[in-house]
Amino acid sequence: MTTYLILYTTVDGQTKKIAQFLAEKLAGKVTCQPLEEDIELQSFDKIIIGSSIRYGHFPKKLYRFVKKHQSILEEKQADFFGVNLIARSPEKQKVENNVYVRKFLEKVTWQPKNVYIFAGALLYTKYRFFDRKMIQFIMKLTEGPTDPQVDSEFTDWKQVTSYANQLNHEK
Ligand SMILES: Cc1cc2nc3c(=O)[nH]c(=O)nc-3n(C[C@H](O)[C@H](O)[C@H](O)COP(=O)(O)O)c2cc1C
C-alpha cells in the first residue's frame, strides 16, 4: 500500500480543506498535517506539499522547508500545489500564467514532479478590517465579488478529484 504524506500551510483553512479532501480520495495510507520544518519524510512513498498565497507571497517557512529537504523531496518525487484567488480564472491555473507559482519555482531549485494550482476561497466574514478592505479593493480591480457579507469558495473540487485519481494511477 502506498504511503502518502500531505503537508500544508494555511491561514484561513482552505489549503487544509483541499489537503484533507485529497487525503480522503487517495487509495493508500495517508498522513495529512501542517508543514513543519522537522518532519520525518523518509518513511513515505510519496510527498505532496500545498501552500497558499498572502499578499503575493508563499510563507517563508515553505522556502525554508524546501531548502532543507530538497534532496529527499526529489527522491520521493514530491508534488506541489499552490492555492490563490487569481486562479479563479482558468488561465491563471497554468504555471506560466500564475505569477506566484512561477516565481516560487524560479526561486527554489527544487523541481516538483507535478505542480497544480487551485483556486482558493474568499472569506470576507472571517477577515479582519484591514484585510477585508484590501481584498475588497483587489476584487473591485479584478471584477470579483465585493460584498463583505458573502463568502465565496472558488475551489473546483472536480480538479482536486482528478489530481487524486492521477495519483492513484501513478502507483
Ligand atoms: C490577507 C489576504 C491576502 C491575500 N493575498 C492574495 C494575493 O495576493 N493573491 C491571490 O491570488 N490571493 C490572495 N489571497 C487569497 C488566498 O490565497 C485565498 O483566500 C486562499 O484560499 C487562502 O488559503 P488558506 O486559507 O489556506 O490560507 C489573499 C487572502 C487574504 C485573506
The ligand as an SDF file (V2000), in Angstrom:
LIG
                    3D

 31 33  0  0  0  0  0  0  0  0999 V2000
   -4.9470   38.8820    3.5610 C   0  0  0  0  0  0  0  0  0  0  0  0
   -5.0550   38.0800    2.3080 C   0  0  0  0  0  0  0  0  0  0  0  0
   -4.2000   38.3140    1.2540 C   0  0  0  0  0  0  0  0  0  0  0  0
   -4.3200   37.5760    0.0710 C   0  0  0  0  0  0  0  0  0  0  0  0
   -3.4870   37.8460   -0.9710 N   0  0  0  0  0  0  0  0  0  0  0  0
   -3.6760   37.2170   -2.1600 C   0  0  0  0  0  0  0  0  0  0  0  0
   -2.9110   37.5660   -3.3030 C   0  0  0  0  0  0  0  0  0  0  0  0
   -2.0120   38.3860   -3.2460 O   0  0  0  0  0  0  0  0  0  0  0  0
   -3.1930   36.9230   -4.4710 N   0  0  0  0  0  0  0  0  0  0  0  0
   -4.1690   35.9600   -4.5810 C   0  0  0  0  0  0  0  0  0  0  0  0
   -4.3760   35.4360   -5.6780 O   0  0  0  0  0  0  0  0  0  0  0  0
   -4.8800   35.5870   -3.4920 N   0  0  0  0  0  0  0  0  0  0  0  0
   -4.6650   36.1980   -2.3000 C   0  0  0  0  0  0  0  0  0  0  0  0
   -5.4020   35.8530   -1.2120 N   0  0  0  0  0  0  0  0  0  0  0  0
   -6.3550   34.7570   -1.3400 C   0  0  0  0  0  0  0  0  0  0  0  0
   -5.8960   33.4810   -0.6450 C   0  0  0  0  0  0  0  0  0  0  0  0
   -4.7820   32.9250   -1.2920 O   0  0  0  0  0  0  0  0  0  0  0  0
   -7.0760   32.5260   -0.6260 C   0  0  0  0  0  0  0  0  0  0  0  0
   -8.0730   33.1120    0.1890 O   0  0  0  0  0  0  0  0  0  0  0  0
   -6.7700   31.1320   -0.1350 C   0  0  0  0  0  0  0  0  0  0  0  0
   -7.9600   30.3680   -0.1580 O   0  0  0  0  0  0  0  0  0  0  0  0
   -6.1780   31.1520    1.2590 C   0  0  0  0  0  0  0  0  0  0  0  0
   -5.8830   29.8290    1.6300 O   0  0  0  0  0  0  0  0  0  0  0  0
   -5.6670   29.4420    3.1700 P   0  0  0  0  0  0  0  0  0  0  0  0
   -6.9830   29.6590    3.8550 O   0  0  0  0  0  0  0  0  0  0  0  0
   -5.2780   28.0170    3.1300 O   0  0  0  0  0  0  0  0  0  0  0  0
   -4.5650   30.3150    3.6890 O   0  0  0  0  0  0  0  0  0  0  0  0
   -5.3100   36.5690   -0.0390 C   0  0  0  0  0  0  0  0  0  0  0  0
   -6.1730   36.3380    1.0390 C   0  0  0  0  0  0  0  0  0  0  0  0
   -6.0570   37.0820    2.1960 C   0  0  0  0  0  0  0  0  0  0  0  0
   -7.0030   36.8450    3.3130 C   0  0  0  0  0  0  0  0  0  0  0  0
  1  2  1  0
  2  3  1  0
  2 30  2  0
  3  4  2  0
  4  5  1  0
  4 28  1  0
  5  6  2  0
  6  7  1  0
  6 13  1  0
  7  8  2  0
  7  9  1  0
  9 10  1  0
 10 11  2  0
 10 12  1  0
 12 13  2  0
 13 14  1  0
 14 15  1  0
 14 28  1  0
 15 16  1  0
 16 17  1  0
 16 18  1  0
 18 19  1  0
 18 20  1  0
 20 21  1  0
 20 22  1  0
 22 23  1  0
 23 24  1  0
 24 25  2  0
 24 26  1  0
 24 27  1  0
 28 29  2  0
 29 30  1  0
 30 31  1  0
M  END
$$$$
